[in-house]
Amino acid sequence: MDTILGPLYYAVSWIIVQFHSFYSLMFDKNSGWAWGLSIVSLVVLIRICLIPLFVKQIKATRNMQALQPKMKAIQERYKSDRQRQSEEMMKLYKETGTNPLSSCLPILAQSPFFISLYQVLNHIAQGKTVGVIDQSLLDSARKAHIFGAPLSAKFMDNASKVEHLGATLTDVRVVTVIMIVLMSLSQFYTQRQLMTKNVDLSVKTPFMQQQKMLMYVFPIMFAVFGINFPVGVLVYWLTTNVWTMGQQMFVIRRNPTPGSLAYTQRQERLKAKGKLKEDPAEIAAKEAAEAARASRQQPKRQTKSKRQTGPAAGQPDKTPGGRTKASSGNGADEPEDGKPRQGGGSSRGAKSGQRKGGPQRPKHPSSKK
């Protein structure tokens, strides 16, 4: 491995030495501040270089979430044919331009630097020069302590080795335990934040179950493997976890996944500030509700014939006195006081005049005989 990663040993050690030269202007060159801040600066530099990969990771994660219903349908359709199922999955990835491994790219990209830093600090713990770190820098790094723990010490080291580095076993174990706990908690919070705030909860998919499982698996892995990490590596890993947590909080707040809790909260903040107009769908729904309300309140329009004839047949309109109003021959209603209007009488009076004193219809000439 030293042969394969040899160039990276030189790169990592050179970066650390450059930062160490800078921080030696402010702190003692043999202090833990100078060497510890050099490791933190290395993390920041690496993570800044990995920002494009982090953006791809976010996009890939969202695409995978969006594809989960389709993937589940393919699994159900071809559950008895594994080969056809794999072919359809690859076809779906190709059509949508999704790479399932994109979400792992930042971790994979960090792995060589992590291994190189681990080997550099391991060489320092063994008193061996590595990369551009010569004997004078090696002696300076071995003297550096962070809260009483040497950079190259581990939780599992024995007391004699720790004393040889100028520290006590208690100091080393207390510092390493605290850093391992902080490292695990930061990893757990980062994963939990992703699951509770940046996932579309309206879609239940196996992908969500996998993420939920990883939320508990990763912290346990950090706790188990952390006891074998040198203090310098714990500083590196804790710093990268804190960076990831802050970076994810920024992304979730500014660009959350649609349908997630963070997306709803962002929409509410924008509306409160007046920076977000109402959704066209919401506006159309409100207009439809107002139109429906207006149609219920407005009386129905009657036709001209209904307005002239009054109430419908079979349902006579009654006056306040209980009498039924009859329609005259010319369509005018009888007044409620019973008096005939000028120029005409009621229909009953007209019929009586015809029988008694009204004009008689002339008889036919043939009837005179």
QUIJO-V81931 format. One record per pair of residues at least 12 apart in sequence whose ideal C-beta (glycine too) atoms are under 6 Angstrom apart, sorted by the first residue. I is the first residue (numbers start at 0). J is the second residue. Records with the same first field share a line. If there is no record, write none. Layout:
I: J + J
This chain:
4: 115
7: 111 + 115
8: 115 + 129 + 130
9: 130
11: 115 + 116 + 119
12: 119 + 129 + 130 + 131 + 132
13: 131
14: 41
15: 37 + 41
16: 131
18: 37 + 40
19: 33 + 37
22: 36
28: 139
29: 139 + 142
31: 143 + 144 + 145
34: 140 + 143 + 150
35: 145 + 234
38: 231 + 234 + 235
39: 238
42: 235 + 238 + 239
45: 112
46: 242
49: 105 + 108
52: 104 + 105 + 108
53: 105
55: 101
56: 101 + 102 + 104 + 105
59: 98 + 101 + 102
60: 102
61: 256
62: 97
67: 204 + 206
73: 87
116: 235
117: 232
120: 151 + 229 + 231 + 232
123: 140 + 151
124: 151
145: 230
146: 174
147: 166 + 170
148: 170 + 171 + 174 + 230
149: 164 + 166
150: 230 + 231
151: 229
152: 164 + 171 + 230
153: 229
154: 172 + 175 + 226
155: 226
178: 233 + 237
179: 222 + 225
181: 237
182: 221 + 236 + 237 + 240
183: 218 + 221 + 222
185: 240 + 241 + 244
186: 217 + 218 + 221 + 240
187: 218
189: 243 + 244 + 247
190: 214
191: 214
194: 210 + 211 + 214
196: 251 + 260 + 261
197: 251 + 255 + 256 + 259 + 261
198: 259
199: 256 + 258 + 259
201: 258
318: 335
325: 346
327: 346
328: 346
333: 345
